[in-house]
Amino acid sequence: MLHNKWFIFSIVITLYFLSYFYRVSTAIISPDLMREFNIGAEKLGLLSSIYFYTFALAQFPLGPLLDRVGPRKVITSLGLIAAVGALIFAIGSSYNYSIIGRGLIGLGVSVAYMGTLKIVANWYRADEFGMMSATAMAIGNVGAIVATTPLALTVALIGWRMTFVSIAVFNFIVVFLIYKFVKDSPNEHHHFNNPTKSDISVLDSYKMILINKNFWLISVLTFFWFGAFIGIQGLWGGPYLMDIFNMSKPEAGKILSMIAFGFIAGGPTLGRLSDRVLKSRKKLILITLTIFTFIIIIFAYSPAPLTKSTLYLLFFLLGFFGSSGIITYAHLKELFPLSISGTAMTNLNFFAIIGAAIVQHLMGIIIENFEKLPSGAYPFSAYRGAFLLCIAGMIISLVLYTFSDEKKSI
C-alpha cells in the first residue's frame, strides 16, 4: 500500500535531509563563492545567513498554516520555492542572484522539520512520536554529512554550479513525490490522533509565553548555542581548517562531517541521560553546553598543537555535546500547557534560526576586519576573534540560563 506511514515518512523526511544539506553546504564551497563573486568574509557571511533570515521569519505563520491548510499543501508549495531557489543559486550570474537563491531556499525548507512532525503526529501513535522525531533529526544530520566530503568530491568533479543544478533537480523530484503520494493523515477528513483544540486563544497563548521569564532565558541560550553551532558547522569551520591547517576541501570535509556524526550519536544518548539518569533538562544542558563552549575555546587558543587526529576528535565532541541544545525545546515545552506547547516551541525555533543567521554573519564581519596573508588565507587571529564572539555569547547565556525554572519531575 503506497499510503502507509513509513512510505509517507520516507518521502517527507527527504526534504528535511535537503534542508540540512543546504544549511551547511556553504562551508565547503565558500572558496569557490568568494573567488567567483569576488567577495570577502563579510559578504560570504551574509550569503550564508540569508538562508536563516528567511527561514526564521517563516516560522511565525507556519504553525497556523500547517494546522489549517494541512501539511501536504504547505510542504509542497514551500518545497517548490526551495527547488527554484536552488536553481537560481546554481545558475545566477552575480552575487545578488546568489543572495536571492539562498533566501528562497531558506524560505522553502523552513517547513521541512515542522511539517515532518505534523505528518508524524497525524500518522503515528502518541507513544511513537518521540522515536520518530529523533529519527527525523538523525536523518537531517545525514544531509549535513553529505554536505561535507561527498559534496567536496562532487564539486571537484563537476564544479559547484553543476552540483547545485543536480541538487535542484532532485529537490523538484522530491516535491513531486510529496504532492503525488503524501496524505495529511490516514483519513484526510480527520486527524488520526483526534487532538482536541486549545481553549486558549492565539493572542492569549502569545501573552503567556512572552511574559514568562523562562521563555527568554531559554531563548537567549538557544540563540547563541545554535548560532555558534551553525557558525562553525555551516560556514566558518571549513575555511578555518583550510586556512589555518592548509587542508584541501575533501580533508576539511571529512573533519567537518564529524560534527554531524557526533550530533547523531549525542542526541539520543544525552536525551536518555536527561530522562533516566539526571532526570533534569537543566543540569544536562548546563554541563554539556559548558563542554561545548570549552571546545570552542580550544579552537580559539590552540591551533599549533592540534593534530589531524585531535581535530577529528574535537569536531566529533563539538557535535556530540552540542546536540544537547535540542533539549532546550523539551525544557521549554514542559513549562507550558500542552495545548500551547507547539506555539512555544515554534517561537523558540525562531530564536535558534535567527541566532544562526546573525552569529555567522557577525563572525564574517570580524574575520573581514583582518588582512589576508599573501597566500590569500585569513590569519589565525581573524578566526580567534570570530570564535571569541561565540565564546562570550555562550558564557553570558549559560549564566543567565542558571536562573531558569525547571519542571520538578520529568
C-alpha positions as CSV (number, residue, x, y, z in Angstrom):
1,M,0.0,0.0,0.0
2,L,1.5,3.3,-1.1
3,H,-0.2,5.3,1.6
4,N,1.4,3.7,4.6
5,K,3.1,5.7,7.4
6,W,6.6,4.6,6.7
7,F,6.3,5.3,3.0
8,I,4.8,8.8,3.8
9,F,7.6,9.5,6.3
10,S,10.4,8.4,4.0
11,I,9.2,10.9,1.3
12,V,8.6,13.9,3.6
13,I,11.8,13.4,5.5
14,T,13.8,13.8,2.3
15,L,13.0,17.5,2.3
16,Y,14.5,17.8,5.8
17,F,17.5,15.9,4.6
18,L,17.9,18.6,1.8
19,S,17.3,21.3,4.4
20,Y,20.3,20.3,6.4
21,F,22.4,19.9,3.2
22,Y,21.6,23.4,2.1
23,R,22.2,24.7,5.6
24,V,25.8,23.6,5.8
25,S,26.9,23.3,2.2
26,T,28.5,26.8,2.0
27,A,31.3,25.7,4.4
28,I,32.7,23.5,1.6
29,I,32.1,25.7,-1.4
30,S,33.0,29.0,0.3
31,P,36.4,29.4,-1.5
32,D,34.6,28.9,-4.9
33,L,31.9,31.5,-4.0
34,M,34.5,34.1,-2.7
35,R,36.6,33.6,-5.9
36,E,33.7,33.6,-8.4
37,F,31.8,36.6,-7.0
38,N,35.0,38.4,-5.8
39,I,33.6,38.8,-2.2
40,G,35.2,38.8,1.2
41,A,34.2,37.2,4.5
42,E,31.5,39.7,5.4
43,K,29.6,39.2,2.1
44,L,30.1,35.4,2.4
45,G,28.6,35.5,5.9
46,L,25.6,37.4,4.6
47,L,25.2,34.9,1.7
48,S,25.1,32.0,4.1
49,S,23.0,33.9,6.7
50,I,20.2,35.0,4.3
51,Y,19.0,31.3,4.3
52,F,18.4,31.6,8.1
53,Y,16.8,35.1,8.0
54,T,14.1,33.9,5.6
55,F,13.8,30.6,7.4
56,A,13.3,32.3,10.7
57,L,10.7,34.8,9.5
58,A,8.7,32.0,8.0
59,Q,8.2,30.4,11.5
60,F,5.5,32.8,12.6
61,P,2.8,31.9,10.1
62,L,4.0,28.3,9.7
63,G,2.1,26.8,12.7
64,P,-1.4,28.1,11.7
65,L,-0.8,27.2,8.1
66,L,0.1,23.6,8.9
67,D,-2.9,23.3,11.2
68,R,-5.5,25.0,8.9
69,V,-4.3,24.3,5.3
70,G,-2.7,20.9,6.0
71,P,1.0,19.8,5.8
72,R,0.9,18.3,2.3
73,K,-0.1,21.6,0.6
74,V,2.2,23.7,2.7
75,I,5.2,21.4,2.3
76,T,4.6,21.1,-1.5
77,S,4.3,24.8,-2.0
78,L,7.3,25.8,0.0
79,G,9.4,22.8,-1.2
80,L,8.8,24.1,-4.8
81,I,10.1,27.5,-3.7
82,A,13.3,25.8,-2.3
83,A,13.9,24.0,-5.6
84,V,13.5,27.2,-7.6
85,G,15.9,28.9,-5.2
86,A,18.5,26.2,-5.6
87,L,18.3,26.6,-9.3
88,I,18.7,30.4,-9.1
89,F,21.7,29.9,-6.8
90,A,23.2,27.4,-9.2
91,I,22.9,29.4,-12.4
92,G,22.8,33.0,-11.1
93,S,25.4,35.2,-12.8
94,S,26.1,37.6,-9.9
95,Y,26.3,37.8,-6.1
96,N,22.8,39.4,-5.9
97,Y,21.3,36.4,-7.7
98,S,23.0,34.0,-5.3
99,I,21.5,36.0,-2.4
100,I,18.0,35.7,-3.9
101,G,18.6,32.0,-4.4
102,R,19.8,31.3,-0.9
103,G,16.9,33.4,0.5
104,L,14.3,31.3,-1.4
105,I,16.0,28.1,-0.3
106,G,15.7,29.2,3.3
107,L,12.0,30.1,2.9
108,G,11.3,26.9,1.1
109,V,12.8,24.5,3.6
110,S,11.5,26.4,6.6
111,V,8.7,23.9,6.7
112,A,10.8,20.8,6.4
113,Y,11.1,19.8,10.1
114,M,7.9,21.2,11.5
115,G,6.0,19.8,8.5
116,T,7.5,16.4,9.1
117,L,6.5,16.5,12.8
118,K,3.0,17.4,11.8
119,I,2.8,14.4,9.5
120,V,4.2,12.2,12.2
121,A,1.7,13.5,14.7
122,N,-1.1,12.6,12.3
123,W,0.2,9.2,11.1
124,Y,1.9,7.7,14.2
125,R,0.6,6.9,17.7
126,A,1.5,9.3,20.5
127,D,3.9,6.7,22.0
128,E,5.8,6.6,18.7
129,F,6.2,10.4,18.3
130,G,9.4,10.7,20.3
131,M,11.2,8.0,18.4
132,M,10.1,9.3,15.1
133,S,11.1,12.9,15.8
134,A,14.6,11.7,16.9
135,T,14.8,9.6,13.7
136,A,13.9,12.7,11.7
137,M,16.6,14.7,13.4
138,A,19.2,12.0,12.7
139,I,18.2,11.8,9.0
140,G,18.5,15.5,8.8
141,N,22.1,15.3,10.0
142,V,22.9,12.8,7.3
143,G,22.2,15.7,5.0
144,A,24.9,17.6,6.8
145,I,27.3,14.7,6.3
146,V,26.6,14.6,2.6
147,A,27.3,18.3,2.5
148,T,30.9,17.7,3.6
149,T,33.2,15.1,1.9
150,P,30.7,13.9,-0.7
151,L,29.9,17.5,-1.7
152,A,33.6,18.3,-1.8
153,L,34.4,15.4,-4.1
154,T,31.4,16.1,-6.4
155,V,32.4,19.8,-6.7
156,A,35.9,18.7,-7.6
157,L,34.5,16.6,-10.4
158,I,31.8,18.7,-11.9
159,G,32.1,22.1,-10.2
160,W,29.8,23.8,-7.6
161,R,27.3,25.1,-10.2
162,M,26.5,21.7,-11.8
163,T,26.4,20.2,-8.4
164,F,23.7,22.5,-7.3
165,V,21.8,22.2,-10.6
166,S,21.7,18.4,-9.8
167,I,20.5,19.1,-6.2
168,A,17.8,21.4,-7.6
169,V,16.6,18.7,-9.9
170,F,16.5,16.2,-7.0
171,N,14.5,18.8,-5.0
172,F,11.9,19.1,-7.8
173,I,11.6,15.3,-7.8
174,V,11.1,15.2,-4.0
175,V,8.4,17.9,-4.2
176,F,6.6,16.0,-7.0
177,L,6.6,12.8,-4.8
178,I,5.2,14.7,-1.8
179,Y,2.4,16.2,-4.0
180,K,1.7,12.8,-5.6
181,F,1.8,10.4,-2.6
182,V,1.7,12.2,0.7
183,K,-1.6,12.4,2.6
184,D,-2.1,14.6,5.6
185,S,-3.5,11.7,7.7
186,P,-4.8,8.1,7.2
187,N,-8.2,9.7,6.8
188,E,-7.9,13.1,5.0
189,H,-11.1,14.2,6.8
190,H,-10.0,13.8,10.4
191,H,-6.8,13.5,12.4
192,F,-5.5,10.1,13.4
193,N,-4.9,11.1,17.0
194,N,-8.1,13.2,17.2
195,P,-6.4,16.0,19.1
196,T,-8.6,18.4,20.9
197,K,-8.4,22.1,20.1
198,S,-7.0,24.5,22.7
199,D,-9.4,26.7,24.6
200,I,-6.6,29.3,24.8
201,S,-6.7,31.9,22.0
202,V,-3.7,32.6,19.9
203,L,-3.3,36.1,21.4
204,D,-3.5,34.8,25.0
205,S,-1.1,32.0,24.2
206,Y,1.5,34.5,23.0
207,K,0.9,36.6,26.1
208,M,1.5,33.6,28.3
209,I,4.8,32.8,26.5
210,L,6.2,36.3,26.1
211,I,5.7,37.4,29.7
212,N,7.3,34.2,31.1
213,K,10.9,34.8,32.1
214,N,11.8,31.2,31.3
215,F,11.0,31.7,27.6
216,W,13.5,34.5,27.4
217,L,16.2,32.8,29.4
218,I,16.0,29.6,27.3
219,S,15.7,31.5,24.1
220,V,18.9,33.6,24.7
221,L,20.8,30.3,25.3
222,T,19.3,28.7,22.2
223,F,20.2,31.8,20.1
224,F,23.9,31.6,21.0
225,W,24.1,27.8,21.0
226,F,22.7,27.3,17.5
227,G,24.5,30.4,16.3
228,A,27.8,29.1,17.4
229,F,27.0,25.5,16.2
230,I,25.9,26.5,12.7
231,G,28.5,29.3,12.5
232,I,31.2,26.5,12.8
233,Q,29.4,23.6,11.1
234,G,27.7,25.5,8.4
235,L,30.2,28.1,7.3
236,W,33.4,29.0,9.1
237,G,34.6,25.6,10.2
238,G,35.6,24.8,6.6
239,P,37.6,28.0,5.9
240,Y,39.2,27.6,9.4
241,L,40.5,24.2,8.6
242,M,41.6,25.1,5.1
243,D,43.3,28.4,6.1
244,I,44.9,27.5,9.4
245,F,45.8,23.9,8.8
246,N,46.3,24.1,5.0
247,M,43.8,21.4,4.3
248,S,42.2,20.6,1.0
249,K,38.4,20.7,0.6
250,P,38.0,16.9,0.9
251,E,40.2,16.8,4.0
252,A,38.3,19.7,5.6
253,G,35.0,18.0,4.6
254,K,36.0,14.7,6.4
255,I,36.7,16.6,9.6
256,L,33.6,18.7,9.4
257,S,31.5,15.6,8.9
258,M,32.5,14.5,12.4
259,I,30.2,17.2,13.8
260,A,27.2,15.5,12.2
261,F,28.3,12.1,13.4
262,G,28.7,13.5,16.9
263,F,25.3,15.1,16.7
264,I,23.6,11.9,15.6
265,A,25.3,10.0,18.4
266,G,24.8,12.6,21.1
267,G,21.1,13.5,20.6
268,P,19.6,10.1,21.7
269,T,22.3,9.5,24.3
270,L,22.1,12.8,26.0
271,G,18.3,12.8,25.8
272,R,18.1,9.5,27.5
273,L,20.6,10.7,30.1
274,S,18.4,13.7,30.9
275,D,15.3,11.4,31.2
276,R,16.7,8.4,33.1
277,V,19.9,9.4,35.0
278,L,20.0,13.1,35.8
279,K,16.2,13.4,35.5
280,S,16.8,17.1,34.7
281,R,16.9,19.0,31.4
282,K,18.6,22.0,33.0
283,K,21.5,20.1,34.6
284,L,22.2,18.2,31.4
285,I,22.2,21.3,29.3
286,L,24.4,23.3,31.6
287,I,27.1,20.5,31.8
288,T,27.1,19.6,28.1
289,L,27.0,23.1,26.7
290,T,29.8,24.2,29.0
291,I,31.9,21.4,27.5
292,F,30.7,22.6,24.0
293,T,32.0,26.1,24.9
294,F,35.3,24.8,26.2
295,I,35.9,23.0,22.8
296,I,35.4,26.4,21.0
297,I,38.0,27.9,23.4
298,I,40.4,25.2,22.3
299,F,39.9,26.3,18.7
300,A,40.4,29.9,19.6
301,Y,43.7,29.4,21.5
302,S,45.4,26.2,20.4
303,P,46.0,26.0,16.7
304,A,49.6,24.7,16.6
305,P,49.3,21.6,18.8
306,L,46.1,20.4,17.1
307,T,47.0,17.3,15.0
308,K,44.6,15.9,12.4
309,S,43.5,13.1,14.8
310,T,42.9,15.7,17.5
311,L,40.8,17.7,15.2
312,Y,38.7,14.7,14.2
313,L,38.0,14.1,17.9
314,L,37.3,17.7,18.8
315,F,34.8,18.2,15.9
316,F,33.1,14.9,16.9
317,L,32.8,16.1,20.5
318,L,31.6,19.5,19.4
319,G,28.7,17.8,17.6
320,F,28.1,15.3,20.5
321,F,27.9,17.8,23.3
322,G,26.4,20.5,21.0
323,S,23.4,18.2,20.3
324,S,22.2,18.8,23.8
325,G,20.9,22.2,22.7
326,I,17.9,20.3,21.2
327,I,16.8,19.5,24.8
328,T,16.0,23.2,25.3
329,Y,12.9,22.5,23.3
330,A,11.8,19.8,25.8
331,H,12.7,22.1,28.7
332,L,10.5,24.9,27.4
333,K,7.6,22.6,26.3
334,E,7.3,21.2,29.9
335,L,6.9,24.7,31.4
336,F,3.7,25.5,29.4
337,P,0.3,23.8,29.0
338,L,0.4,21.1,26.3
339,S,-2.2,22.9,24.3
340,I,0.2,25.8,23.6
341,S,3.5,23.8,23.6
342,G,3.6,24.0,19.8
343,T,3.4,27.8,19.8
344,A,6.1,27.9,22.5
345,M,8.5,25.7,20.5
346,T,7.9,27.5,17.2
347,N,8.8,30.8,18.9
348,L,11.9,29.2,20.4
349,N,12.8,27.8,16.9
350,F,12.7,31.4,15.6
351,F,15.5,32.3,18.1
352,A,17.6,29.3,17.1
353,I,17.4,30.1,13.4
354,I,17.8,33.9,13.7
355,G,20.8,33.1,16.0
356,A,22.4,31.1,13.3
357,A,21.9,33.9,10.8
358,I,23.2,36.7,13.0
359,V,26.1,35.0,14.6
360,Q,27.7,33.6,11.5
361,H,27.2,36.9,9.8
362,L,28.9,38.7,12.7
363,M,31.7,36.1,12.5
364,G,32.2,37.1,8.9
365,I,32.4,40.8,9.7
366,I,35.0,40.1,12.4
367,I,37.1,37.9,10.0
368,E,36.8,40.5,7.3
369,N,38.5,43.1,9.5
370,F,41.8,41.2,9.4
371,E,44.1,41.5,6.4
372,K,44.6,38.4,4.3
373,L,48.0,36.7,4.2
374,P,50.0,36.7,1.0
375,S,48.6,33.1,0.4
376,G,45.1,34.6,0.3
377,A,44.2,32.9,3.6
378,Y,42.8,34.7,6.6
379,P,45.2,34.7,9.6
380,F,44.6,32.7,12.8
381,S,43.8,35.9,14.7
382,A,40.8,36.5,12.5
383,Y,39.3,33.2,13.4
384,R,40.2,33.7,17.1
385,G,38.2,36.9,17.0
386,A,35.2,35.1,15.5
387,F,35.4,32.2,18.0
388,L,35.6,34.7,20.9
389,L,32.2,36.1,19.8
390,C,30.8,32.6,20.2
391,I,32.5,32.0,23.5
392,A,31.3,35.3,25.0
393,G,27.7,34.6,23.9
394,M,27.8,31.1,25.3
395,I,29.2,32.1,28.7
396,I,26.7,35.0,29.1
397,S,23.7,32.9,28.0
398,L,24.7,29.9,30.2
399,V,25.0,32.2,33.3
400,L,21.5,33.7,32.5
401,Y,20.1,30.2,32.0
402,T,21.0,29.2,35.5
403,F,18.2,31.4,36.6
404,S,15.6,29.5,34.7
405,D,13.0,27.3,36.3
406,E,12.5,23.6,35.6
407,K,9.6,21.2,35.9
408,K,10.1,19.3,39.1
409,S,9.7,15.8,37.6
410,I,10.1,14.5,34.1
